[in-house]
């Protein structure tokens, strides 16, 4: 018998994947994936092309059936025939619209498809997504960013409890990215909407999500809260000077290990270098090779993601 896990508020987990696998012939796209997402949580779903993200999202939406395992959403088993469930789920893959119809007309079609009787729902999402100036324009005339806003508006029209968004900020200018981020944060924090986001804009994602889940070759290789991830980010001392060969010699003589970065500068990742970078500067000055650059840097989400992928690749090799 399946055990329904509950979050700290006593609510069932909004999304549950239990040992889910999906194969296409001999190719296994997803292998033994288990994942739980709590109510009001924003989770970033990352992975290279072919990692299994899109297959997982399609299974969440019942567009694909798992080869094995079970998927539950809002306490119900995910099934294409479970029509009541889809009244509570919003989805954005790409901004699909009727190009010759206006923004308002596109949203009205979506309203009727969702069987929403309240016509004010259209005005609400137009205001939320700042589409007022474009509501009477034909969809084909919209910029890429506003087409994306229209797609989001359609996903949010029926006030869903779960939003599944694939590249929701693709094509948006920086100001619009901030607006969409604040909107999604408001939905999660103040309205309890659970949001799963797949995106390649990793730095922007780090400002929005509560958790990061990384897929690689069909498997979940990392799942942690952003606060925990920040502690796992690697730090390093970046060093440069007029004579890099001399710098390397001096570092070796004093027992420091280093790697050459892509730009030729030296990166030192050991603890004593990070905790006391001033000692390195002191040694170099004393040896007649004062550094022209010395800084302690922390890897960003993109660096962390690529490091996890490389580590997993070495394990599987």
Buried (B, 14 or more C-beta within 10 A) or exposed (E): EEEEEEBEEEBBBBBBBBEBBBBEEEEBBBBBBEBBBBBBBBBBBBBBEEBBBBBBBBBBBBEBEBBEBEBBBBEEEBEEEBEEBBBBBBBBBEBEBEEEBBBBBBBBEBBEEBEBEEEEBBBBBBEBBBBEEBBEBBBEEBEEBBBBBBBBBBBBBBBBBBBBBBBBBBBBEEEBBBBBBEBBBEBBEEEBBBBBBBBBBBEBBBEBBBBBBBBBBBBBBBBBBBEEBEEEEEBBBBBBBEEBEBBBEBBEEEEBEBEEEEEEBBBBBEEEBBEEBEEBBEBBEEBEBEBEEBEEEEBEBBBBBEBBBEEBEEEEE
